[in-house]
Amino acid sequence: MVNQNLTATEIGFTHEDFAALLDKYDYHFSPGDVVPGTVFSIEPRGALIDIGAKTAAYIPIQEMSINRVDSPEEVLQSNETREFFILTDENEDGQLTLSIRRIEYMRAWERVRQLQAEDATVRSGVFATNRGGALVRIEGLRGFIPGSHISTRKPKEELVGEDLPLKFLEVDEERNRLVLSHRRALVERKMNRLEVGEVVIGTVRGIKPYGAFIDIGGVSGLLHISEISHEHIDTPHSVFNVNDEVKVMIIDLDAERGRISLSTKQLEPEPGDMIKNRDLVYDKAEEMAAKYREQMLAKQQGATAAPTEVLAEEDIPPAAELEEDIPPATEIEEAIPVVAETEEEIPAATETEEEIPAAIEE
C-alpha cells in the first residue's frame, strides 16, 4: 500500500522538478521548421497533428497537398507519422498551423532546378492557355510557355490536353516563375540527328545582308556570307534566291544556344565555284566534305594535315562564327517566311511580367 504521507524529500521529485522537466522537453517551434508529427484526429476540413507541442497542431485541407484535395483521407491516415512544415506561429489558443503543401513545393523547386542543371527535356500536358501562351504543370508547379516558344500550327486554344516536350528557360523560385520552351525542345531533338561535316540538302527561307537562312529538316541554319565562297561576295542575294534548293555542309552545331552554322565554301573544288559553277559544287559535295572531315580529324589528333589547295589550314572556319552573327536555329513554320531573324529580333525567353503566371498558386 502506498504511504500518502511521504514528503517531497522522501519521494525525491518535487513539483518544481516536474515543471523543470516539462520545460526541458518543451520544444520551441518556429514558422519554417520541418518537424515530424503523428495524425491523431481527422476532421472534415483538416486534421489535428501531434508534433510534441503542448497543444495539438492543425493542418487545413488546403495545405495537405500541392494538388487539389477534396477530403483529408485522400492524404492522411490516423496514426500516420510524417513530416510537416510549420506554416504559422501559435494562435491565441497556442495552436500551430502546419502544411504538407509547402514541403512538396520546396521539393518540387529543388527537382526542377536539378532538371534545368541537367538540361533535361520534360513532357507535360497543357491544362490552360492565356493571351501570352500556355500553362503546364511540372513537378506540381505551374509552368508557362510563352507564345513565341510554342512551335505548332494549331491555335494555342486547341493545345489544351496535348502533351508537349519542353526545355527550361527560367527557374526562379524567388520570383515564383517557371518558364519553358516547346520550340527549343523540338530544335534540340532535330539538331541531335545532325553531325558536323555532314552534307545536307536544304531550302533558302530567308536572306539577310550577313547570310542566308537554310531550312534543313525543319530547323534553320545560317549560311554566313563568309562561308558561301572563297571569292568575295557583296551580298548573298547575288548567289541565292528565296526557295532555292541548296547543298550545304554543317560546320558547327551548338545545341546549348540552338545555333547551326553551314558552309558551301568548304565544298568548292576550286575557289569561286559557288559563283561560277554551282552544279559542280553540288556534284562534288560529298567528296569535298569527306576531305574536310579527314582534315578536321587530323587537326583534332594534333597531326599536321597535308596541305591542299582547297582546304588550307587558314581556310578552315572556326567552330562558330562571331556570336552576334549567328541567330539561334528555330523550327520552320510555313506561316513564317523568314525563320530566324537577327539576335535582337528573337523574342525574349519570357513575356512581359504581367503575362507570366506564378508557379505556385495561392
C-alpha positions as CSV (number, residue, x, y, z in Angstrom):
1,M,0.0,0.0,0.0
2,V,1.3,3.4,-0.9
3,N,2.0,5.7,2.0
4,Q,0.3,9.0,1.1
5,N,2.1,10.8,3.9
6,L,5.6,10.6,2.2
7,T,7.2,14.0,1.9
8,A,8.7,15.5,-1.2
9,T,12.2,14.8,0.2
10,E,11.3,11.2,0.6
11,I,10.0,10.9,-2.9
12,G,12.9,12.8,-4.4
13,F,10.8,14.6,-7.0
14,T,9.1,17.9,-6.3
15,H,6.5,19.9,-8.2
16,E,9.4,22.3,-9.2
17,D,11.3,19.3,-10.6
18,F,8.3,18.3,-12.6
19,A,7.9,21.8,-14.0
20,A,11.5,22.0,-14.9
21,L,11.3,18.6,-16.7
22,L,8.3,19.9,-18.7
23,D,10.3,23.0,-19.7
24,K,13.3,20.8,-20.6
25,Y,11.2,18.9,-23.2
26,D,9.0,21.8,-24.3
27,Y,10.2,22.3,-27.9
28,H,10.2,25.7,-29.3
29,F,8.7,25.7,-32.8
30,S,9.1,28.4,-35.4
31,P,7.4,29.1,-38.7
32,G,9.5,27.5,-41.5
33,D,10.6,24.5,-39.4
34,V,10.0,21.0,-40.7
35,V,9.1,18.6,-38.0
36,P,7.8,15.0,-37.6
37,G,4.2,14.6,-36.5
38,T,1.5,12.0,-36.0
39,V,-2.1,12.2,-37.1
40,F,-4.4,11.6,-34.2
41,S,-7.7,13.2,-35.4
42,I,-9.1,13.7,-38.8
43,E,-11.8,16.4,-39.2
44,P,-14.0,17.2,-42.3
45,R,-11.7,20.1,-43.4
46,G,-8.4,19.4,-41.7
47,A,-6.6,17.2,-39.1
48,L,-5.0,17.5,-35.7
49,I,-1.4,16.6,-35.5
50,D,0.8,15.7,-32.5
51,I,4.2,17.3,-33.0
52,G,5.2,17.3,-29.4
53,A,3.9,20.8,-28.6
54,K,1.6,21.5,-25.6
55,T,-1.4,21.8,-27.9
56,A,-2.1,19.7,-31.0
57,A,-1.2,21.4,-34.2
58,Y,-3.7,21.8,-37.1
59,I,-3.4,21.3,-40.8
60,P,-6.2,22.7,-43.0
61,I,-7.2,20.7,-46.1
62,Q,-5.9,23.3,-48.5
63,E,-2.4,22.8,-47.1
64,M,-2.4,19.0,-47.4
65,S,-1.1,18.7,-50.9
66,I,0.3,20.5,-53.9
67,N,-2.7,19.1,-55.8
68,R,-6.4,19.6,-55.2
69,V,-7.7,17.6,-52.2
70,D,-11.5,17.1,-51.6
71,S,-11.1,15.0,-48.4
72,P,-8.4,14.8,-45.8
73,E,-8.5,11.0,-46.1
74,E,-7.0,11.3,-49.6
75,V,-3.7,12.4,-48.0
76,L,-3.7,11.4,-44.3
77,Q,-4.5,8.3,-42.2
78,S,-5.0,8.1,-38.5
79,N,-1.8,7.4,-36.5
80,E,0.3,8.1,-39.6
81,T,3.7,9.8,-38.9
82,R,5.3,12.1,-41.5
83,E,7.0,15.4,-41.9
84,F,5.1,18.7,-41.6
85,F,6.0,22.3,-42.3
86,I,5.2,24.9,-39.6
87,L,3.2,27.5,-41.5
88,T,2.3,30.0,-38.8
89,D,3.1,30.7,-35.2
90,E,0.8,29.8,-32.3
91,N,-2.6,31.4,-32.3
92,E,-4.3,32.7,-29.2
93,D,-5.1,29.1,-28.3
94,G,-1.5,28.1,-28.5
95,Q,-2.1,26.1,-31.7
96,L,0.4,25.9,-34.7
97,T,-0.8,25.7,-38.3
98,L,1.0,23.1,-40.4
99,S,1.4,22.4,-44.1
100,I,2.4,19.4,-46.3
101,R,1.9,21.5,-49.5
102,R,4.9,23.8,-48.6
103,I,7.2,20.7,-48.3
104,E,6.0,19.5,-51.6
105,Y,6.7,22.9,-53.2
106,M,10.2,23.0,-51.8
107,R,11.0,19.6,-53.1
108,A,9.4,20.5,-56.5
109,W,11.6,23.6,-56.9
110,E,14.6,21.5,-56.0
111,R,13.7,19.0,-58.6
112,V,13.1,21.5,-61.4
113,R,16.4,23.2,-60.6
114,Q,18.1,19.8,-60.9
115,L,16.3,19.2,-64.2
116,Q,17.4,22.6,-65.5
117,A,21.0,22.0,-64.5
118,E,20.9,18.7,-66.4
119,D,19.4,20.5,-69.4
120,A,16.7,17.8,-69.4
121,T,13.7,17.7,-71.7
122,V,10.5,17.1,-69.9
123,R,7.0,16.4,-71.1
124,S,3.7,17.9,-69.8
125,G,0.2,18.3,-70.8
126,V,-1.3,21.8,-71.5
127,F,-4.1,22.4,-69.0
128,A,-4.9,26.0,-70.0
129,T,-4.0,28.9,-72.2
130,N,-4.0,32.7,-71.8
131,R,-3.2,35.6,-74.1
132,G,0.5,35.2,-73.6
133,G,0.9,31.5,-74.0
134,A,0.1,28.1,-72.5
135,L,0.1,26.7,-69.0
136,V,1.5,23.3,-67.9
137,R,2.4,21.5,-64.6
138,I,6.0,20.4,-63.9
139,E,6.5,18.5,-60.7
140,G,3.3,20.1,-59.4
141,L,4.4,23.6,-60.2
142,R,2.6,25.8,-62.7
143,G,4.8,26.4,-65.8
144,F,4.3,29.0,-68.5
145,I,5.2,28.5,-72.2
146,P,5.4,31.9,-74.0
147,G,3.5,32.1,-77.3
148,S,6.8,32.7,-79.1
149,H,8.1,29.4,-77.8
150,I,5.2,27.3,-78.8
151,S,6.1,25.6,-82.1
152,T,2.9,24.3,-83.6
153,R,0.5,25.3,-86.4
154,K,-2.5,24.7,-84.1
155,P,-4.2,27.7,-82.5
156,K,-3.0,27.7,-78.9
157,E,-6.5,27.3,-77.6
158,E,-6.5,23.8,-79.2
159,L,-3.4,22.7,-77.3
160,V,-5.3,22.1,-74.1
161,G,-4.9,18.4,-73.2
162,E,-1.9,18.0,-75.6
163,D,1.4,16.6,-74.2
164,L,4.4,18.6,-75.2
165,P,8.2,18.1,-74.9
166,L,9.7,21.1,-73.1
167,K,13.0,22.7,-72.2
168,F,13.6,25.0,-69.2
169,L,14.1,28.7,-70.0
170,E,13.7,30.2,-66.4
171,V,13.5,28.6,-63.0
172,D,13.2,31.3,-60.4
173,E,11.8,30.3,-57.0
174,E,12.4,33.7,-55.5
175,R,10.2,35.4,-58.2
176,N,7.9,32.3,-58.4
177,R,8.4,31.9,-62.1
178,L,8.8,28.7,-64.2
179,V,9.1,29.4,-67.9
180,L,9.6,26.7,-70.6
181,S,10.0,26.3,-74.3
182,H,8.4,23.9,-76.7
183,R,10.3,25.3,-79.7
184,R,13.7,24.7,-78.1
185,A,12.9,21.1,-77.2
186,L,12.0,20.4,-80.9
187,V,15.0,22.2,-82.2
188,E,17.3,20.2,-79.9
189,R,15.8,16.9,-80.9
190,K,16.3,17.7,-84.6
191,M,19.8,19.0,-84.0
192,N,20.8,15.8,-82.3
193,R,20.2,14.0,-85.6
194,L,22.8,16.2,-87.4
195,E,26.6,15.9,-87.4
196,V,29.4,18.4,-88.1
197,G,30.8,17.6,-91.5
198,E,27.5,16.2,-92.8
199,V,26.2,17.3,-96.2
200,V,22.5,18.1,-96.2
201,I,20.0,19.4,-98.7
202,G,18.1,22.5,-97.6
203,T,15.9,25.3,-98.9
204,V,16.6,29.0,-98.6
205,R,13.9,30.5,-96.4
206,G,15.3,34.0,-95.8
207,I,18.2,36.2,-97.0
208,K,19.9,38.9,-94.9
209,P,22.9,41.1,-95.7
210,Y,25.1,38.8,-93.5
211,G,23.9,35.4,-94.9
212,A,21.1,33.1,-95.8
213,F,18.9,31.0,-93.6
214,I,18.5,27.5,-94.8
215,D,15.7,25.1,-93.7
216,I,17.4,21.7,-93.1
217,G,14.9,19.1,-92.0
218,G,12.7,21.5,-90.1
219,V,15.3,23.7,-88.4
220,S,17.0,26.8,-89.6
221,G,20.8,27.1,-90.1
222,L,22.8,30.1,-91.0
223,L,25.0,30.1,-94.1
224,H,27.1,33.1,-93.3
225,I,28.2,35.3,-96.2
226,S,31.9,34.5,-95.4
227,E,31.1,30.7,-95.8
228,I,29.4,31.0,-99.2
229,S,32.5,31.0,-101.4
230,H,36.3,31.5,-101.2
231,E,35.8,34.5,-103.5
232,H,34.4,37.8,-102.2
233,I,30.6,38.2,-102.3
234,D,29.0,41.6,-101.9
235,T,25.6,40.2,-100.9
236,P,24.0,36.8,-100.5
237,H,21.3,38.0,-102.9
238,S,23.8,37.8,-105.7
239,V,24.1,34.0,-105.2
240,F,20.7,32.8,-103.8
241,N,17.0,33.4,-104.1
242,V,14.4,32.5,-101.5
243,N,13.1,28.9,-102.1
244,D,16.4,27.8,-103.8
245,E,17.3,24.2,-103.0
246,V,20.9,24.1,-101.9
247,K,23.5,21.6,-100.7
248,V,25.4,22.7,-97.6
249,M,27.8,21.2,-95.1
250,I,27.3,21.6,-91.4
251,I,30.4,23.2,-89.8
252,D,29.1,23.8,-86.3
253,L,26.3,22.6,-84.0
254,D,25.7,24.5,-80.8
255,A,22.8,22.8,-79.1
256,E,23.0,25.0,-76.0
257,R,22.5,28.2,-78.0
258,G,20.4,26.5,-80.7
259,R,22.8,27.5,-83.5
260,I,23.6,25.7,-86.7
261,S,26.4,27.0,-88.9
262,L,26.6,26.0,-92.5
263,S,29.1,26.3,-95.4
264,T,29.2,25.9,-99.2
265,K,32.7,27.5,-99.3
266,Q,34.2,24.3,-97.9
267,L,32.5,22.3,-100.7
268,E,34.1,24.2,-103.5
269,P,36.5,22.1,-105.6
270,E,38.1,25.3,-106.8
271,P,37.8,28.8,-105.1
272,G,34.8,30.7,-106.6
273,D,32.9,27.6,-107.9
274,M,29.8,28.6,-106.0
275,I,29.6,31.7,-108.1
276,K,30.9,30.2,-111.4
277,N,29.7,26.6,-111.4
278,R,27.3,25.8,-108.5
279,D,26.3,22.4,-110.1
280,L,29.9,21.2,-109.9
281,V,30.0,22.1,-106.2
282,Y,26.8,20.1,-105.5
283,D,28.1,17.1,-107.5
284,K,31.4,17.1,-105.6
285,A,29.9,17.9,-102.2
286,E,30.2,14.5,-100.5
287,E,33.8,14.1,-101.8
288,M,34.8,17.6,-100.5
289,A,33.1,17.0,-97.2
290,A,35.0,13.8,-96.7
291,K,38.2,15.7,-97.2
292,Y,37.1,18.3,-94.7
293,R,36.2,15.7,-92.1
294,E,39.6,14.0,-92.6
295,Q,41.5,17.2,-92.1
296,M,39.4,18.2,-89.1
297,L,40.1,14.7,-87.5
298,A,43.8,15.1,-88.2
299,K,43.7,18.5,-86.6
300,Q,41.9,17.2,-83.5
301,Q,44.5,14.4,-83.2
302,G,47.2,17.0,-83.2
303,A,48.6,15.9,-86.5
304,T,49.7,18.3,-89.3
305,A,47.3,17.8,-92.2
306,A,48.8,17.6,-95.6
307,P,48.3,20.9,-97.4
308,T,45.8,21.0,-100.1
309,E,44.9,23.8,-102.4
310,V,41.3,24.0,-101.3
311,L,41.4,23.2,-97.6
312,A,44.5,25.1,-96.4
313,E,44.7,25.5,-92.7
314,E,43.8,29.1,-92.8
315,D,40.6,28.3,-94.8
316,I,39.1,26.1,-92.1
317,P,36.5,28.1,-90.3
318,P,36.4,28.3,-86.5
319,A,33.9,26.1,-84.8
320,A,31.5,29.1,-84.6
321,E,31.2,32.5,-86.2
322,L,31.1,35.7,-84.2
323,E,28.4,35.4,-81.5
324,E,26.4,38.3,-82.8
325,D,26.3,36.9,-86.3
326,I,24.5,33.6,-85.7
327,P,20.9,33.7,-84.6
328,P,19.6,30.6,-82.9
329,A,18.2,27.8,-85.0
330,T,14.4,27.7,-84.9
331,E,11.8,25.3,-86.2
332,I,10.4,26.1,-89.6
333,E,6.8,27.1,-89.7
334,E,5.0,27.6,-93.0
335,A,3.4,30.8,-91.9
336,I,6.7,32.4,-91.1
337,P,8.6,33.3,-94.3
338,V,11.8,34.2,-92.5
339,V,12.6,31.6,-89.9
340,A,15.1,33.3,-87.8
341,E,16.0,37.0,-87.5
342,T,18.9,38.8,-86.0
343,E,19.6,38.3,-82.3
344,E,17.8,41.4,-81.2
345,E,14.7,40.4,-83.1
346,I,14.3,37.0,-81.5
347,P,11.7,37.1,-78.7
348,A,12.9,37.0,-75.2
349,A,12.5,33.8,-73.2
350,T,9.8,35.4,-71.2
351,E,6.9,37.7,-72.0
352,T,6.0,40.8,-70.0
353,E,5.9,40.4,-66.3
354,E,2.1,40.5,-66.0
355,E,1.7,37.7,-68.6
356,I,3.7,35.1,-66.6
357,P,1.5,33.3,-64.1
358,A,3.1,32.4,-60.7
359,A,4.5,28.9,-60.4
360,I,2.8,28.5,-57.1
361,E,-0.9,29.2,-57.0
362,E,-2.0,31.0,-53.8
